[in-house]
Amino acid sequence: MGVAEFETEVPFDPGKVPIAAVLARTPHGNLHAGLLYRGAEGGRHALHLGWQDNLQETWPLAVLWVTPDDEPELLNLAASYCRLVWATFVETRKFPYALMDEGVSLDEKGGIVLADGAHGLTCATIIIAIFARAGIELVVRDTWPIRKDLDHKFLELAARFTASWHLELLKSEVEAGVKRVHPDEVVAACTCVLPAEFTQARSAADALVAKLDAATI
C-alpha cells in the first residue's frame, strides 16, 4: 500500500518515483486532485484538470502525494501517458469536464474517447483513467454510491464560475444519478490494497483530509 507524504516534508522526487496522485485544498476551500510525474527529460511535472478545457501542468498548492503500490513498469507507463495526454491537449486545447465518466477512456495518443452517454472527466477521474490505461485499476467503481446531497453542494460551488450550458449539463448528470468519485477518495485509494472499494477509500480519505487540514491550519 502506498504511503501519503507532505511534499514540504518529503518532496516528490521524479528520479526515484515516476508518478504520484496528489491532494490539495484550494483557496476556495474545496479539495482538488491531480498527478505529479516524471517528464521525458526526468524532471518534475504536474497534470491536473482544473475545469472544462483547463488541463494544467503546474501545481502551486501544497499537497499530499502518494504512489500506489504496483509494478514499477506500470507506474512508468502511467507517467508516459501523462506526457501523451498533455502533448495532445497542447495541440487541441480541448478536454471536457463532466461527472458522467462511465464509457470514457484514453487512446494510445493520450486523447480522450467518449462512448455514448459519456461526457468527460473530473480532476479525480482523469487520475483513474490514466492509471487504468497503464493497467492499474485504482477503484472498484460499482461499489461507489450515488450521493445527490453532496453533488448538489458541489453544483452550488460550480455555479459561481461555470458557463450556463456547462452547468446545465452537470445538473442533468446529478439528477440522473452519478457515482462520483471525490478527489480525496481517488488519492486515498492509492494508499489501499488495489483496487479499492468505496468503504476502504472513504475511510482512508477521511484520514488523509484530517492530516491535510491539520497541516494547513
Secondary structure by P-SEA (a helix, b strand, c coil): cbbbbcccccccccccccbbbbbbbccccbbbbbbbbbcccbbbbbbbbcccccccccccbbbbbbbccccaaaaaaaaaaaaaaaaaaaaccbbbbccccccccccccbbbbbcccccccccaaaaaaaaaaacccccccccccccaaaaaaaaaaaaacccaaaaaaaaaaaaaccccccaaaaaaaaaccccccaaaaaaaaaaaaaaaaaaac
